[in-house]
Amino acid sequence: MIYLSDILTQEHELETFEGLLEIVRQKARDGEIHLDVDIKPPFNEAPKDWQNQIEMAFTFPNR
């Protein structure tokens, strides 16, 4: 299991919500099987449905 807070801590170069989605997709492609969205991402441009988008990126990483 990977936590969103761990991704945000490990990936210091992240500057956008879209960049976060790409990292989440890559984690899923690399074999992670569970993602816990334990924190709201600190990006101003994060949409209202940010949690949904993160979960979709993880569940369907090749879209």
Secondary structure, 3 states (H helix, E strand, C coil): CEEHHHHHHHCCCCCCHHHHHHHHHHHHHCCCCCEECCCCCCCCCCCCCHHHHHHHHHHCCCC
